[in-house]
Amino acid sequence: MQCTDVHDRFLFRLITKKAFLYTEMVTTNAIIHGKCLNQLKFNNKIEHPVAVQLGGSEPDDLAECAKICSSLGYDEINLNVGCPSERVQKGSFGACLMEDPYLVNECIQAMQEVTSIPITVKCRIGVNKRDDQDFLNNFVRKIFNSKFKTLIVHARVAILKGLTPRQNRQIPPLKYENVYQLKKEFPELEIVINGGIKNIEESLIHLEKVDGVMLGRTPYDNPMIVSDIDSRLFNEVDIGSDRKTILKEYLDYCRDQNNHGEPYSRTLKHVFGLNRGLKNAKAFRSLILETMQKNNLEVTQSDLVSLV
Ligand SMILES: Cc1cc2nc3c(=O)[nH]c(=O)nc-3n(C[C@H](O)[C@H](O)[C@H](O)COP(=O)(O)O)c2cc1C
């Protein structure tokens, strides 16, 4: 949905060196028919570690895409087994694949055969009425193999009929306990928990039970939330740049991109939340919007920097 695109990941690399970044889902059809190659673009110099997420359910197609993605230099290939959208269901991939773990297993193996980079999966705790532990454990048992090391679990069921994707991120209750229990059942598997995690403090609590946390909306809406994760979660020195420095560097990047034909609407939208919660947040957002609409940064740049 053009959130964690190449520009957004550039912004995040100005804030954290260590967080593992993920692309948005790119479908195998799009890659094979050469439609969305833009979505696969990434900055090999600064983005690592970075994973590409694939959407698909044809083992041969996934293998072909895995080859392409590993030759591009991605550090991990993640298979989407969590998206509940109708469009994705029509293509028989995403969350509905949780009902067919044998096929998921085939998909994983097909990709493992053609590349040595890790193949991981992002799934839900279940689908429709199956939000019980047995369903999740059984799914994982069937996809597990010696080369399969990491599973990301969004701790909600996916309701495949009657809820929009947005509602599917809000209405089904979070059941973190199912994910913790999964870790107990599969201690050798790296389990990353996702869903509703708001900050580092909450992340640290989850990390007592599982191996990793994935945050989606919170850092997208408020990127500075991850400015101290390198020290607090990875025991490394933070980049330590303040908001103004980050914004200045990002605006330089936006200008450079614009000189190469990328409209400001594609790059600037990612900084809407840079000073979220602070006193000038509203004025900043309005000026970003104006800059995007006029597709001209020259007149607003210094005002933007003064507002963060
Ligand atoms: C606009 C939007 C687009 C998303 N696109 C994807 C996607 O392409 N692949 C995916 O696995 N999850 C996608 N998600 C779901 C998030 O990765 C995440 O699982 C979900 O938002 C719950 O985590 P959170 O509460 O930290 O946001 C998307 C979420 C949003 C809000």
The ligand as an SDF file (V2000), in Angstrom:
LIG
                    3D

 31 33  0  0  0  0  0  0  0  0999 V2000
   -1.5250    0.2650    5.2180 C   0  0  0  0  0  0  0  0  0  0  0  0
   -1.0650   -1.0980    5.6750 C   0  0  0  0  0  0  0  0  0  0  0  0
   -0.5090   -1.9790    4.7580 C   0  0  0  0  0  0  0  0  0  0  0  0
   -0.0810   -3.2420    5.1570 C   0  0  0  0  0  0  0  0  0  0  0  0
    0.5020   -4.0710    4.2470 N   0  0  0  0  0  0  0  0  0  0  0  0
    0.9970   -5.2500    4.6610 C   0  0  0  0  0  0  0  0  0  0  0  0
    1.7110   -6.1020    3.7620 C   0  0  0  0  0  0  0  0  0  0  0  0
    1.9030   -5.7680    2.5780 O   0  0  0  0  0  0  0  0  0  0  0  0
    2.1680   -7.2750    4.2310 N   0  0  0  0  0  0  0  0  0  0  0  0
    1.9820   -7.6620    5.5440 C   0  0  0  0  0  0  0  0  0  0  0  0
    2.4440   -8.7360    5.9390 O   0  0  0  0  0  0  0  0  0  0  0  0
    1.3250   -6.8890    6.4040 N   0  0  0  0  0  0  0  0  0  0  0  0
    0.8370   -5.7030    5.9940 C   0  0  0  0  0  0  0  0  0  0  0  0
    0.1780   -4.9100    6.8940 N   0  0  0  0  0  0  0  0  0  0  0  0
   -0.0620   -5.4140    8.2550 C   0  0  0  0  0  0  0  0  0  0  0  0
    1.0830   -5.0610    9.1810 C   0  0  0  0  0  0  0  0  0  0  0  0
    2.3040   -5.6140    8.7110 O   0  0  0  0  0  0  0  0  0  0  0  0
    0.8440   -5.5970   10.5790 C   0  0  0  0  0  0  0  0  0  0  0  0
    0.7920   -6.9890   10.5640 O   0  0  0  0  0  0  0  0  0  0  0  0
   -0.4560   -5.0750   11.1980 C   0  0  0  0  0  0  0  0  0  0  0  0
   -0.6430   -3.7050   10.9370 O   0  0  0  0  0  0  0  0  0  0  0  0
   -0.4400   -5.3080   12.7260 C   0  0  0  0  0  0  0  0  0  0  0  0
    0.7100   -4.7530   13.3050 O   0  0  0  0  0  0  0  0  0  0  0  0
    0.7170   -3.2810   13.9620 P   0  0  0  0  0  0  0  0  0  0  0  0
   -0.3790   -3.2820   15.0040 O   0  0  0  0  0  0  0  0  0  0  0  0
    2.1030   -3.1280   14.5640 O   0  0  0  0  0  0  0  0  0  0  0  0
    0.4540   -2.2970   12.8750 O   0  0  0  0  0  0  0  0  0  0  0  0
   -0.2410   -3.6390    6.5140 C   0  0  0  0  0  0  0  0  0  0  0  0
   -0.7840   -2.7430    7.4380 C   0  0  0  0  0  0  0  0  0  0  0  0
   -1.1920   -1.4840    7.0370 C   0  0  0  0  0  0  0  0  0  0  0  0
   -1.7740   -0.5380    8.0670 C   0  0  0  0  0  0  0  0  0  0  0  0
  1  2  1  0
  2  3  1  0
  2 30  2  0
  3  4  2  0
  4  5  1  0
  4 28  1  0
  5  6  2  0
  6  7  1  0
  6 13  1  0
  7  8  2  0
  7  9  1  0
  9 10  1  0
 10 11  2  0
 10 12  1  0
 12 13  2  0
 13 14  1  0
 14 15  1  0
 14 28  1  0
 15 16  1  0
 16 17  1  0
 16 18  1  0
 18 19  1  0
 18 20  1  0
 20 21  1  0
 20 22  1  0
 22 23  1  0
 23 24  1  0
 24 25  2  0
 24 26  1  0
 24 27  1  0
 28 29  2  0
 29 30  1  0
 30 31  1  0
M  END
$$$$
